[in-house]
Amino acid sequence: MKNCQKCKVPLEGWRFKLAHALFGIMPSTKEPDCCNKCEAKDVPQAPAPSEQSGDAGAAN
């Protein structure tokens, strides 16, 4: 039985069908040994825009 190498969720069989129906888990399109949830976690996120510090929000 094939499992995700990172989180060990099943990627074949009846347990996979259950996980897919309940949580939307399926094999990754980029890494065949990982699930789509672990693939999404590995994607680097763009840094959040930093707020500019200025006088616009300063209290008097």
mmCIF file of the N, C-alpha and C atoms, coordinates in Angstrom:
data_MODEL
# 
_entry.id   MODEL 
# 
loop_
_atom_site.group_PDB 
_atom_site.id 
_atom_site.type_symbol 
_atom_site.label_atom_id 
_atom_site.label_alt_id 
_atom_site.label_comp_id 
_atom_site.label_asym_id 
_atom_site.label_entity_id 
_atom_site.label_seq_id 
_atom_site.pdbx_PDB_ins_code 
_atom_site.Cartn_x 
_atom_site.Cartn_y 
_atom_site.Cartn_z 
_atom_site.occupancy 
_atom_site.B_iso_or_equiv 
_atom_site.pdbx_formal_charge 
_atom_site.auth_seq_id 
_atom_site.auth_comp_id 
_atom_site.auth_asym_id 
_atom_site.auth_atom_id 
_atom_site.pdbx_PDB_model_num 
ATOM 1   N N  . MET A 1 1  ? 0.839   -1.172 0.000  1.00 0.00 ? 1  MET A N  1 
ATOM 2   C CA . MET A 1 1  ? 0.000   0.000  0.000  1.00 0.00 ? 1  MET A CA 1 
ATOM 3   C C  . MET A 1 1  ? 0.888   1.242  0.000  1.00 0.00 ? 1  MET A C  1 
ATOM 4   N N  . LYS A 1 2  ? 0.557   2.197  -0.820 1.00 0.00 ? 2  LYS A N  1 
ATOM 5   C CA . LYS A 1 2  ? 1.352   3.407  -0.983 1.00 0.00 ? 2  LYS A CA 1 
ATOM 6   C C  . LYS A 1 2  ? 0.843   4.500  -0.039 1.00 0.00 ? 2  LYS A C  1 
ATOM 7   N N  . ASN A 1 3  ? 1.772   5.125  0.691  1.00 0.00 ? 3  ASN A N  1 
ATOM 8   C CA . ASN A 1 3  ? 1.445   6.208  1.613  1.00 0.00 ? 3  ASN A CA 1 
ATOM 9   C C  . ASN A 1 3  ? 2.283   7.430  1.283  1.00 0.00 ? 3  ASN A C  1 
ATOM 10  N N  . CYS A 1 4  ? 1.820   8.600  1.701  1.00 0.00 ? 4  CYS A N  1 
ATOM 11  C CA . CYS A 1 4  ? 2.586   9.834  1.565  1.00 0.00 ? 4  CYS A CA 1 
ATOM 12  C C  . CYS A 1 4  ? 3.859   9.704  2.403  1.00 0.00 ? 4  CYS A C  1 
ATOM 13  N N  . GLN A 1 5  ? 4.992   10.092 1.847  1.00 0.00 ? 5  GLN A N  1 
ATOM 14  C CA . GLN A 1 5  ? 6.264   9.963  2.540  1.00 0.00 ? 5  GLN A CA 1 
ATOM 15  C C  . GLN A 1 5  ? 6.390   10.940 3.706  1.00 0.00 ? 5  GLN A C  1 
ATOM 16  N N  . LYS A 1 6  ? 5.618   12.021 3.691  1.00 0.00 ? 6  LYS A N  1 
ATOM 17  C CA . LYS A 1 6  ? 5.749   13.040 4.737  1.00 0.00 ? 6  LYS A CA 1 
ATOM 18  C C  . LYS A 1 6  ? 4.726   12.871 5.853  1.00 0.00 ? 6  LYS A C  1 
ATOM 19  N N  . CYS A 1 7  ? 3.451   12.691 5.512  1.00 0.00 ? 7  CYS A N  1 
ATOM 20  C CA . CYS A 1 7  ? 2.414   12.623 6.552  1.00 0.00 ? 7  CYS A CA 1 
ATOM 21  C C  . CYS A 1 7  ? 1.801   11.233 6.694  1.00 0.00 ? 7  CYS A C  1 
ATOM 22  N N  . LYS A 1 8  ? 2.214   10.300 5.857  1.00 0.00 ? 8  LYS A N  1 
ATOM 23  C CA . LYS A 1 8  ? 1.792   8.890  5.924  1.00 0.00 ? 8  LYS A CA 1 
ATOM 24  C C  . LYS A 1 8  ? 0.315   8.647  5.614  1.00 0.00 ? 8  LYS A C  1 
ATOM 25  N N  . VAL A 1 9  ? -0.373  9.599  4.991  1.00 0.00 ? 9  VAL A N  1 
ATOM 26  C CA . VAL A 1 9  ? -1.767  9.386  4.608  1.00 0.00 ? 9  VAL A CA 1 
ATOM 27  C C  . VAL A 1 9  ? -1.789  8.375  3.451  1.00 0.00 ? 9  VAL A C  1 
ATOM 28  N N  . PRO A 1 10 ? -2.771  7.488  3.402  1.00 0.00 ? 10 PRO A N  1 
ATOM 29  C CA . PRO A 1 10 ? -2.815  6.483  2.332  1.00 0.00 ? 10 PRO A CA 1 
ATOM 30  C C  . PRO A 1 10 ? -3.100  7.116  0.969  1.00 0.00 ? 10 PRO A C  1 
ATOM 31  N N  . LEU A 1 11 ? -2.406  6.622  -0.052 1.00 0.00 ? 11 LEU A N  1 
ATOM 32  C CA . LEU A 1 11 ? -2.596  7.108  -1.417 1.00 0.00 ? 11 LEU A CA 1 
ATOM 33  C C  . LEU A 1 11 ? -3.149  6.027  -2.337 1.00 0.00 ? 11 LEU A C  1 
ATOM 34  N N  . GLU A 1 12 ? -3.536  4.885  -1.759 1.00 0.00 ? 12 GLU A N  1 
ATOM 35  C CA . GLU A 1 12 ? -4.142  3.775  -2.504 1.00 0.00 ? 12 GLU A CA 1 
ATOM 36  C C  . GLU A 1 12 ? -5.131  3.053  -1.602 1.00 0.00 ? 12 GLU A C  1 
ATOM 37  N N  . GLY A 1 13 ? -6.051  2.331  -2.223 1.00 0.00 ? 13 GLY A N  1 
ATOM 38  C CA . GLY A 1 13 ? -6.948  1.465  -1.475 1.00 0.00 ? 13 GLY A CA 1 
ATOM 39  C C  . GLY A 1 13 ? -8.161  2.156  -0.897 1.00 0.00 ? 13 GLY A C  1 
ATOM 40  N N  . TRP A 1 14 ? -8.881  1.426  -0.037 1.00 0.00 ? 14 TRP A N  1 
ATOM 41  C CA . TRP A 1 14 ? -10.126 1.944  0.514  1.00 0.00 ? 14 TRP A CA 1 
ATOM 42  C C  . TRP A 1 14 ? -9.896  3.090  1.484  1.00 0.00 ? 14 TRP A C  1 
ATOM 43  N N  . ARG A 1 15 ? -8.747  3.096  2.194  1.00 0.00 ? 15 ARG A N  1 
ATOM 44  C CA . ARG A 1 15 ? -8.462  4.203  3.108  1.00 0.00 ? 15 ARG A CA 1 
ATOM 45  C C  . ARG A 1 15 ? -8.208  5.491  2.324  1.00 0.00 ? 15 ARG A C  1 
ATOM 46  N N  . PHE A 1 16 ? -7.599  5.367  1.134  1.00 0.00 ? 16 PHE A N  1 
ATOM 47  C CA . PHE A 1 16 ? -7.408  6.530  0.275  1.00 0.00 ? 16 PHE A CA 1 
ATOM 48  C C  . PHE A 1 16 ? -8.754  7.076  -0.195 1.00 0.00 ? 16 PHE A C  1 
ATOM 49  N N  . LYS A 1 17 ? -9.654  6.193  -0.584 1.00 0.00 ? 17 LYS A N  1 
ATOM 50  C CA . LYS A 1 17 ? -10.977 6.634  -1.041 1.00 0.00 ? 17 LYS A CA 1 
ATOM 51  C C  . LYS A 1 17 ? -11.701 7.395  0.058  1.00 0.00 ? 17 LYS A C  1 
ATOM 52  N N  . LEU A 1 18 ? -11.563 6.928  1.293  1.00 0.00 ? 18 LEU A N  1 
ATOM 53  C CA . LEU A 1 18 ? -12.178 7.594  2.429  1.00 0.00 ? 18 LEU A CA 1 
ATOM 54  C C  . LEU A 1 18 ? -11.527 8.964  2.672  1.00 0.00 ? 18 LEU A C  1 
ATOM 55  N N  . ALA A 1 19 ? -10.197 9.016  2.668  1.00 0.00 ? 19 ALA A N  1 
ATOM 56  C CA . ALA A 1 19 ? -9.479  10.280 2.886  1.00 0.00 ? 19 ALA A CA 1 
ATOM 57  C C  . ALA A 1 19 ? -9.778  11.278 1.771  1.00 0.00 ? 19 ALA A C  1 
ATOM 58  N N  . HIS A 1 20 ? -9.895  10.781 0.548  1.00 0.00 ? 20 HIS A N  1 
ATOM 59  C CA . HIS A 1 20 ? -10.207 11.652 -0.584 1.00 0.00 ? 20 HIS A CA 1 
ATOM 60  C C  . HIS A 1 20 ? -11.620 12.223 -0.456 1.00 0.00 ? 20 HIS A C  1 
ATOM 61  N N  . ALA A 1 21 ? -12.568 11.384 -0.067 1.00 0.00 ? 21 ALA A N  1 
ATOM 62  C CA . ALA A 1 21 ? -13.953 11.833 0.060  1.00 0.00 ? 21 ALA A CA 1 
ATOM 63  C C  . ALA A 1 21 ? -14.122 12.824 1.217  1.00 0.00 ? 21 ALA A C  1 
ATOM 64  N N  . LEU A 1 22 ? -13.440 12.589 2.325  1.00 0.00 ? 22 LEU A N  1 
ATOM 65  C CA . LEU A 1 22 ? -13.610 13.440 3.504  1.00 0.00 ? 22 LEU A CA 1 
ATOM 66  C C  . LEU A 1 22 ? -12.752 14.699 3.482  1.00 0.00 ? 22 LEU A C  1 
ATOM 67  N N  . PHE A 1 23 ? -11.506 14.567 3.022  1.00 0.00 ? 23 PHE A N  1 
ATOM 68  C CA . PHE A 1 23 ? -10.557 15.667 3.147  1.00 0.00 ? 23 PHE A CA 1 
ATOM 69  C C  . PHE A 1 23 ? -9.995  16.179 1.824  1.00 0.00 ? 23 PHE A C  1 
ATOM 70  N N  . GLY A 1 24 ? -10.361 15.559 0.712  1.00 0.00 ? 24 GLY A N  1 
ATOM 71  C CA . GLY A 1 24 ? -9.872  16.007 -0.591 1.00 0.00 ? 24 GLY A CA 1 
ATOM 72  C C  . GLY A 1 24 ? -8.418  15.656 -0.847 1.00 0.00 ? 24 GLY A C  1 
ATOM 73  N N  . ILE A 1 25 ? -7.910  14.645 -0.163 1.00 0.00 ? 25 ILE A N  1 
ATOM 74  C CA . ILE A 1 25 ? -6.510  14.257 -0.322 1.00 0.00 ? 25 ILE A CA 1 
ATOM 75  C C  . ILE A 1 25 ? -6.360  13.391 -1.554 1.00 0.00 ? 25 ILE A C  1 
ATOM 76  N N  . MET A 1 26 ? -5.320  13.687 -2.348 1.00 0.00 ? 26 MET A N  1 
ATOM 77  C CA . MET A 1 26 ? -5.003  12.898 -3.535 1.00 0.00 ? 26 MET A CA 1 
ATOM 78  C C  . MET A 1 26 ? -3.499  12.948 -3.763 1.00 0.00 ? 26 MET A C  1 
ATOM 79  N N  . PRO A 1 27 ? -2.972  12.070 -4.603 1.00 0.00 ? 27 PRO A N  1 
ATOM 80  C CA . PRO A 1 27 ? -1.538  12.108 -4.874 1.00 0.00 ? 27 PRO A CA 1 
ATOM 81  C C  . PRO A 1 27 ? -1.129  13.445 -5.501 1.00 0.00 ? 27 PRO A C  1 
ATOM 82  N N  . SER A 1 28 ? 0.049   13.909 -5.145 1.00 0.00 ? 28 SER A N  1 
ATOM 83  C CA . SER A 1 28 ? 0.574   15.162 -5.671 1.00 0.00 ? 28 SER A CA 1 
ATOM 84  C C  . SER A 1 28 ? 0.834   15.049 -7.163 1.00 0.00 ? 28 SER A C  1 
ATOM 85  N N  . THR A 1 29 ? 0.681   16.143 -7.871 1.00 0.00 ? 29 THR A N  1 
ATOM 86  C CA . THR A 1 29 ? 0.975   16.148 -9.306 1.00 0.00 ? 29 THR A CA 1 
ATOM 87  C C  . THR A 1 29 ? 2.465   16.322 -9.571 1.00 0.00 ? 29 THR A C  1 
ATOM 88  N N  . LYS A 1 30 ? 3.192   16.932 -8.624 1.00 0.00 ? 30 LYS A N  1 
ATOM 89  C CA . LYS A 1 30 ? 4.620   17.181 -8.805 1.00 0.00 ? 30 LYS A CA 1 
ATOM 90  C C  . LYS A 1 30 ? 5.491   16.106 -8.173 1.00 0.00 ? 30 LYS A C  1 
ATOM 91  N N  . GLU A 1 31 ? 5.086   15.615 -6.994 1.00 0.00 ? 31 GLU A N  1 
ATOM 92  C CA . GLU A 1 31 ? 5.845   14.596 -6.287 1.00 0.00 ? 31 GLU A CA 1 
ATOM 93  C C  . GLU A 1 31 ? 4.958   13.371 -6.110 1.00 0.00 ? 31 GLU A C  1 
ATOM 94  N N  . PRO A 1 32 ? 5.200   12.296 -6.835 1.00 0.00 ? 32 PRO A N  1 
ATOM 95  C CA . PRO A 1 32 ? 4.315   11.125 -6.768 1.00 0.00 ? 32 PRO A CA 1 
ATOM 96  C C  . PRO A 1 32 ? 4.297   10.426 -5.412 1.00 0.00 ? 32 PRO A C  1 
ATOM 97  N N  . ASP A 1 33 ? 5.288   10.663 -4.559 1.00 0.00 ? 33 ASP A N  1 
ATOM 98  C CA . ASP A 1 33 ? 5.334   10.016 -3.246 1.00 0.00 ? 33 ASP A CA 1 
ATOM 99  C C  . ASP A 1 33 ? 4.739   10.876 -2.140 1.00 0.00 ? 33 ASP A C  1 
ATOM 100 N N  . CYS A 1 34 ? 4.115   11.999 -2.498 1.00 0.00 ? 34 CYS A N  1 
ATOM 101 C CA . CYS A 1 34 ? 3.517   12.901 -1.512 1.00 0.00 ? 34 CYS A CA 1 
ATOM 102 C C  . CYS A 1 34 ? 2.061   13.161 -1.867 1.00 0.00 ? 34 CYS A C  1 
ATOM 103 N N  . CYS A 1 35 ? 1.304   13.633 -0.870 1.00 0.00 ? 35 CYS A N  1 
ATOM 104 C CA . CYS A 1 35 ? -0.087  13.996 -1.119 1.00 0.00 ? 35 CYS A CA 1 
ATOM 105 C C  . CYS A 1 35 ? -0.169  15.477 -1.505 1.00 0.00 ? 35 CYS A C  1 
ATOM 106 N N  . ASN A 1 36 ? -1.323  15.895 -1.981 1.00 0.00 ? 36 ASN A N  1 
ATOM 107 C CA . ASN A 1 36 ? -1.491  17.278 -2.416 1.00 0.00 ? 36 ASN A CA 1 
ATOM 108 C C  . ASN A 1 36 ? -1.411  18.256 -1.241 1.00 0.00 ? 36 ASN A C  1 
ATOM 109 N N  . LYS A 1 37 ? -1.739  17.828 -0.026 1.00 0.00 ? 37 LYS A N  1 
ATOM 110 C CA . LYS A 1 37 ? -1.669  18.712 1.142  1.00 0.00 ? 37 LYS A CA 1 
ATOM 111 C C  . LYS A 1 37 ? -0.212  19.001 1.510  1.00 0.00 ? 37 LYS A C  1 
ATOM 112 N N  . CYS A 1 38 ? 0.645   17.991 1.471  1.00 0.00 ? 38 CYS A N  1 
ATOM 113 C CA . CYS A 1 38 ? 2.067   18.197 1.763  1.00 0.00 ? 38 CYS A CA 1 
ATOM 114 C C  . CYS A 1 38 ? 2.725   19.007 0.653  1.00 0.00 ? 38 CYS A C  1 
ATOM 115 N N  . GLU A 1 39 ? 2.290   18.809 -0.578 1.00 0.00 ? 39 GLU A N  1 
ATOM 116 C CA . GLU A 1 39 ? 2.814   19.591 -1.697 1.00 0.00 ? 39 GLU A CA 1 
ATOM 117 C C  . GLU A 1 39 ? 2.484   21.064 -1.496 1.00 0.00 ? 39 GLU A C  1 
ATOM 118 N N  . ALA A 1 40 ? 1.278   21.368 -1.037 1.00 0.00 ? 40 ALA A N  1 
ATOM 119 C CA . ALA A 1 40 ? 0.873   22.753 -0.823 1.00 0.00 ? 40 ALA A CA 1 
ATOM 120 C C  . ALA A 1 40 ? 1.660   23.388 0.327  1.00 0.00 ? 40 ALA A C  1 
ATOM 121 N N  . LYS A 1 41 ? 2.034   22.587 1.334  1.00 0.00 ? 41 LYS A N  1 
ATOM 122 C CA . LYS A 1 41 ? 2.808   23.110 2.452  1.00 0.00 ? 41 LYS A CA 1 
ATOM 123 C C  . LYS A 1 41 ? 4.227   23.465 2.034  1.00 0.00 ? 41 LYS A C  1 
ATOM 124 N N  . ASP A 1 42 ? 4.770   22.756 1.042  1.00 0.00 ? 42 ASP A N  1 
ATOM 125 C CA . ASP A 1 42 ? 6.150   22.962 0.617  1.00 0.00 ? 42 ASP A CA 1 
ATOM 126 C C  . ASP A 1 42 ? 6.332   24.134 -0.329 1.00 0.00 ? 42 ASP A C  1 
ATOM 127 N N  . VAL A 1 43 ? 5.242   24.680 -0.836 1.00 0.00 ? 43 VAL A N  1 
ATOM 128 C CA . VAL A 1 43 ? 5.336   25.800 -1.770 1.00 0.00 ? 43 VAL A CA 1 
ATOM 129 C C  . VAL A 1 43 ? 5.760   27.038 -1.000 1.00 0.00 ? 43 VAL A C  1 
ATOM 130 N N  . PRO A 1 44 ? 6.842   27.700 -1.436 1.00 0.00 ? 44 PRO A N  1 
ATOM 131 C CA . PRO A 1 44 ? 7.266   28.899 -0.713 1.00 0.00 ? 44 PRO A CA 1 
ATOM 132 C C  . PRO A 1 44 ? 6.236   30.011 -0.858 1.00 0.00 ? 44 PRO A C  1 
ATOM 133 N N  . GLN A 1 45 ? 5.895   30.614 0.253  1.00 0.00 ? 45 GLN A N  1 
ATOM 134 C CA . GLN A 1 45 ? 4.914   31.694 0.259  1.00 0.00 ? 45 GLN A CA 1 
ATOM 135 C C  . GLN A 1 45 ? 5.610   33.022 -0.020 1.00 0.00 ? 45 GLN A C  1 
ATOM 136 N N  . ALA A 1 46 ? 4.925   33.908 -0.723 1.00 0.00 ? 46 ALA A N  1 
ATOM 137 C CA . ALA A 1 46 ? 5.447   35.248 -0.950 1.00 0.00 ? 46 ALA A CA 1 
ATOM 138 C C  . ALA A 1 46 ? 5.375   35.999 0.381  1.00 0.00 ? 46 ALA A C  1 
ATOM 139 N N  . PRO A 1 47 ? 6.388   36.789 0.681  1.00 0.00 ? 47 PRO A N  1 
ATOM 140 C CA . PRO A 1 47 ? 6.350   37.521 1.946  1.00 0.00 ? 47 PRO A CA 1 
ATOM 141 C C  . PRO A 1 47 ? 5.199   38.523 1.967  1.00 0.00 ? 47 PRO A C  1 
ATOM 142 N N  . ALA A 1 48 ? 4.616   38.676 3.129  1.00 0.00 ? 48 ALA A N  1 
ATOM 143 C CA . ALA A 1 48 ? 3.509   39.621 3.280  1.00 0.00 ? 48 ALA A CA 1 
ATOM 144 C C  . ALA A 1 48 ? 4.045   41.037 3.138  1.00 0.00 ? 48 ALA A C  1 
ATOM 145 N N  . PRO A 1 49 ? 3.275   41.903 2.509  1.00 0.00 ? 49 PRO A N  1 
ATOM 146 C CA . PRO A 1 49 ? 3.748   43.288 2.375  1.00 0.00 ? 49 PRO A CA 1 
ATOM 147 C C  . PRO A 1 49 ? 3.843   43.946 3.750  1.00 0.00 ? 49 PRO A C  1 
ATOM 148 N N  . SER A 1 50 ? 4.969   44.589 3.987  1.00 0.00 ? 50 SER A N  1 
ATOM 149 C CA . SER A 1 50 ? 5.157   45.228 5.291  1.00 0.00 ? 50 SER A CA 1 
ATOM 150 C C  . SER A 1 50 ? 4.436   46.571 5.316  1.00 0.00 ? 50 SER A C  1 
ATOM 151 N N  . GLU A 1 51 ? 3.919   46.870 6.472  1.00 0.00 ? 51 GLU A N  1 
ATOM 152 C CA . GLU A 1 51 ? 3.222   48.143 6.616  1.00 0.00 ? 51 GLU A CA 1 
ATOM 153 C C  . GLU A 1 51 ? 4.261   49.247 6.729  1.00 0.00 ? 51 GLU A C  1 
ATOM 154 N N  . GLN A 1 52 ? 3.988   50.350 6.069  1.00 0.00 ? 52 GLN A N  1 
ATOM 155 C CA . GLN A 1 52 ? 4.911   51.471 6.144  1.00 0.00 ? 52 GLN A CA 1 
ATOM 156 C C  . GLN A 1 52 ? 4.690   52.214 7.443  1.00 0.00 ? 52 GLN A C  1 
ATOM 157 N N  . SER A 1 53 ? 5.768   52.466 8.143  1.00 0.00 ? 53 SER A N  1 
ATOM 158 C CA . SER A 1 53 ? 5.638   53.232 9.379  1.00 0.00 ? 53 SER A CA 1 
ATOM 159 C C  . SER A 1 53 ? 5.699   54.707 9.030  1.00 0.00 ? 53 SER A C  1 
ATOM 160 N N  . GLY A 1 54 ? 4.661   55.398 9.387  1.00 0.00 ? 54 GLY A N  1 
ATOM 161 C CA . GLY A 1 54 ? 4.580   56.812 9.068  1.00 0.00 ? 54 GLY A CA 1 
ATOM 162 C C  . GLY A 1 54 ? 3.730   57.518 10.102 1.00 0.00 ? 54 GLY A C  1 
ATOM 163 N N  . ASP A 1 55 ? 3.424   58.735 9.833  1.00 0.00 ? 55 ASP A N  1 
ATOM 164 C CA . ASP A 1 55 ? 2.625   59.528 10.771 1.00 0.00 ? 55 ASP A CA 1 
ATOM 165 C C  . ASP A 1 55 ? 1.137   59.364 10.556 1.00 0.00 ? 55 ASP A C  1 
ATOM 166 N N  . ALA A 1 56 ? 0.729   58.607 9.555  1.00 0.00 ? 56 ALA A N  1 
ATOM 167 C CA . ALA A 1 56 ? -0.691  58.498 9.226  1.00 0.00 ? 56 ALA A CA 1 
ATOM 168 C C  . ALA A 1 56 ? -1.498  57.872 10.355 1.00 0.00 ? 56 ALA A C  1 
ATOM 169 N N  . GLY A 1 57 ? -0.943  56.943 11.107 1.00 0.00 ? 57 GLY A N  1 
ATOM 170 C CA . GLY A 1 57 ? -1.693  56.291 12.160 1.00 0.00 ? 57 GLY A CA 1 
ATOM 171 C C  . GLY A 1 57 ? -1.228  56.679 13.554 1.00 0.00 ? 57 GLY A C  1 
ATOM 172 N N  . ALA A 1 58 ? -0.379  57.689 13.653 1.00 0.00 ? 58 ALA A N  1 
ATOM 173 C CA . ALA A 1 58 ? 0.168   58.067 14.948 1.00 0.00 ? 58 ALA A CA 1 
ATOM 174 C C  . ALA A 1 58 ? -0.876  58.843 15.763 1.00 0.00 ? 58 ALA A C  1 
ATOM 175 N N  . ALA A 1 59 ? -0.905  58.569 17.030 1.00 0.00 ? 59 ALA A N  1 
ATOM 176 C CA . ALA A 1 59 ? -1.829  59.288 17.928 1.00 0.00 ? 59 ALA A CA 1 
ATOM 177 C C  . ALA A 1 59 ? -1.176  60.564 18.412 1.00 0.00 ? 59 ALA A C  1 
ATOM 178 N N  . ASN A 1 60 ? -1.943  61.594 18.586 1.00 0.00 ? 60 ASN A N  1 
ATOM 179 C CA . ASN A 1 60 ? -1.407  62.878 19.055 1.00 0.00 ? 60 ASN A CA 1 
ATOM 180 C C  . ASN A 1 60 ? -1.553  63.041 20.529 1.00 0.00 ? 60 ASN A C  1 
# 
